[in-house]
Amino acid sequence: MKFAKKMKDLMPKEGLKLHIHRKLAGYDKPHDLGRTHASDLTSGDTEFCGREFALLELYNVERKDRFIGTSLRYTFDIGRMLESRMQNYYAKDIAVGVWKCDHCSTESSFGKHPQTCQVCKRSDWKYIEPRFMSEVCGASGGIDLLVSLPGEKKLRVVEIKTIDKDMYKTLVAPLAEHTLRTNLYLRLVEESNSPYKTMVNTKEGMVFYMVKGFGTKDTTLTDFAIMDAPFSPFKEFFVKRNDDHTDAVVEKAKQLHDWRNQVTGLPARICSTNVCKRASKCTVKKYCWAAGNQPGELKFKED
């Protein structure tokens, strides 16, 4: 009994940390089927396959949940908090979009930050990320921020990203995935039927990085006569639209879009064999490689 008591005393006490780990770690649901998200098309984790999405819908198969550990969820949460801070405070005076009253949920008309809510008389507004869907390929994307920059006639698409301080120090260009996604967003805006698309610059966007730390020395602050300490936690990169870079993912999305609209048969396979690395991750591999199940044979999801 005395030995058992000593062993118990040696064990670490369960405090707040373990409680939070139990709460945060777990599985996240994937995006709903029926909508092709720009983030799926440009994901650096798994190559997008329109055929996989079609078969998931056709055979009513659920996509696998994704396990998110505490550290990764914590990282995501920091990113979301900083993004919200940018939308609703740092860039609030030049942000343009629809705003939602945080008190009564009334939504404003498209424009700059409203003043007092006409319903509840409060002034607590939250920015709603504008979403644009391509009429060509059916893909849609939520824009982190639209801003009206000084001297520019059209709104600027801004992709907000948070980044580790060590990577931030050496960052001289946007990461490839972020460049691709910004490029795709510009294309989706132009190909959409949104009433606001003519207000948006679809030729050039911006990737805006926010470091999770102090930042680095920045001489441009002095160049523009800004009274501040010569350091910045932000880096921005302008991305010119180039459809050559997005043609491949747009074509995959279009194959799925056309199948959903009963225009064509199943999208083409992207896997060379049923034992390749990509196929091993596929939830509907057995349907994709079933005998006789070739592109064009299954036109649409039957009622």
N, C-alpha and C positions, 0 to 999 in steps of 0.2 A: 504493500500500500504506500509506504514511504517512497519507494522507487518510482511508482506510477505518478505520485505527486510531483516529484522532482522533474520527471520528463515533461509533465504538463507545464511546469513553470518555465521550462526551456523553450517551449513553443512560442512563436511570435503572437502577440495579442491581435485579435481581429478588430480592426478599427474601420475608419471610413474608406480606406483604399480598397479593401476586399469587397466591401458593399458595392462600390461603384463598378468594380470589375464584373461582378455578378450581373449588374444592371445593364451595362453597356455591351458586353460581348453577346453576339447572337446572329441570327440570320435575317437578311433583308430580302424582301420580295423584289423580283425583277420588274421591269416596265410591263404594263399591260400589253397584251397582244392586240393587234388591230391598228396600231400606230407605229410608224417607223421613226425612231428618234435619231437625231443627228449624232448623239453621243454613242449609240450602238454602231452607227456607220463608221465612226472615227476612233473607236476604242482601240487602244494599243494592246489590250489583253487578248482578245479573240477576234479573228477576222470575221466580218459580217457575212452571213450567208442568207440570202433571201429565200432559198429553197428550204432551209431549216425553219424559218418563221412560217412559211406556207404550210409545211407539214405539221408543225405544232398546232396551227389553227385547224387544219383539215382533220387531224386525228384527235383533237381536243386533249393534247398533252401539255401539262404544265411545265413551264421553264423551271430549272433548278434554282432554289434559293441560294443566295451568296452569303457565306459566313464572313462576318466582319468582327475582327478582334478589337479589344478595347483601344489599343494604341492607334489603329487605323481609323476607328470611329471618332476618336478624340481629334485626330488630324483633320478628318472631314468636317467636324463641328467647328474647329478653329477657322477653317476656310469659309464655311457658311456665315459665321459671325462677322468675319472681316468683310466678306462680300456685302452683307446686309449693312454694315457700317458705311461702306462706300456708297451704296445706293441711297441710304436714308439719312446720311449726315454729311460725309465728306463732299460728295458730288450732288447733293440734294438740290442746290439752286440751279444746276444746269441739266439735271436729269429730266427726261421726257418720257411719258408713258401714262398708263392708267394707275391710279393710286387707290388703295383700300383703307377706309377708316378703321383704325385699330380698335375702336370702341363699339361701333354699330354695324360695321362691315359694309357700309355704303361705298360704292365705287364711283370715282370721279370720271369725267370725260378725259380723253387723251390730251395730255398737255404737261406743263410743268407742275411742280408741287403746289397743291391747292392751299388755300388759307383755311378758313373755318368750315367744318362740315355743316351743310345746311340742315341736316336731319338732327344730329345730336349736339351741334354747336361746339364740338371738340376740334382739335387741330392735330390729332395723332394719326398720321397717314403712313402707310407702308407701300413701297414700290412693288408693283406686280410686273414680273419679267414678261415682256411682250413675246408672243409666240407666232411664228410664221410657218406656213406649210406650203411646200411646192406643189403647184398644180400639175407639174410635169412628172415628178417621181413619187409624190406622196409623202416624202420625208418632211418632218417638222423639227423645229429647234426653238428653244427658249433663249432669248437674248439676255445676257446678264444685265446689260445697261445700254440705253440710248442717251447720248448727251448732245447738247447744243453747244459746240465749242466756239470761242470767239473768232469771228472772221469767216466762219463756215456757214454756207447757206443750207446745207442738209445735215441731218442727224448722223452722228458717228456711232457705229456698232462697236461696243466694247466687250471683249471677253476677259473677265476678271479671274486671275489665278493667284493663289498663294503659294509660296515657295520657301524651302528650307534656306537658312541663312548662308550655309556653305555653298550651295548651288547658286544662290543669288549673287554672290561675290564675283563669280566667273561668267555670269550670264551676259552674252553679247548679242544674242538673237533669240527670238521665241523658240520654244521647243517645237519639234516637227508636228506632234499631235495637235498642239494649240494653233499652229499656223494652218493646218488642214481644216480644223473645225471652224476657225474664223472665216476661212475661204468659203467653206460650205454654207455658213450662215448668210453670207453676203448673197450667195446664189439663191438660197431658199427665199430670202426677202424679195428678190427681183421676180422670182417665179411664182410668188404667192398672189392671191387675190385680195390681200389686205388693203383696206382703204388708206392705210398709212404708208404703204411702201414707197410712194413717190416722194415722201418726206425724208427718206433714208438714203444716205450715200452707199450704193451697192458696189462701188468700184474699189473702195479701200476701207478697211476696218482697223481695229487696234487690239493688241493683246496687252493687258495691263497687269503687271506683277506686283504683289504686295508681300514683302518679306516678313517672315515670322521672327522678327528681331529688330535691331536698331537701324540697320541699313548701312550704306557706305557713303563715302565722300562724293559730293556732287557739285562740280564747279558751275553747272548751268544756272544754278540759283543766283549766283553772283552776276553771271552774264545777263540775266534778265532783271537785275536790280531788285531781287526779292530779299527782303529783310528776314533772314533766318540763319540758323546754324548751318554750315555747309555740308549737311548730310541729308540723305533721302532714303526712306524705306520703300520707294516706288521706282519701277522701271517700266517704260512703255515702248512698244514697237509697233510701227505702222505696217499693215499687211495689205499689199495690193492683190486684188482678186485675180486669180488665174484659173479658169475653168479646166484647163488641162490637168490640174492637180486633183480635181474632184470628179472628173468624168467617170473614173472606175467605180467609185462608191455610189455615184448617182445612177449609173447603169444597173447596179445590183438592186438599188431601191426601186428603180423603175420596173424591173422584172417582177418584183413582189407586188408593186402597185397595179400593174397590168393584170396579174393573176387574180388579185382581189376584185378587180373590176370585170372579171370574166372575159378579158381581151385575149389572153394567151394562156398556155399551159404552165406547169410548174417552172419556176426559175431553174437555171442550170446549176449543176453541182460545182462546187469550188474545190472539192477533195479529189485527188487523183485515185486514191484507193480507199477502201473502208477500214483500213488499219493505219492510216496516216495520223499524225499528231492531232490535227484539227478534227478528224472524224472521231477520235477517241473521246473528245469532249462533247460530242453531239448527242442530245437527248433522243433524237428521232433517227438515229443512224439506221436502225433496222428497217424503217419505212423507206428511207432514201435509197437503200441498196436492195430492196426487195425485188425479186424477179419480175421483170416486166414494168417496173415503176421507173419510167424514163421521162425526161422533160417533155411536156406536151400531152402526156396521156391523161393526167388528172387536171382538168381545167379549173375547177373552183370547188369551194367547200359546199357540199350538198346540204340541203335543209333537213 
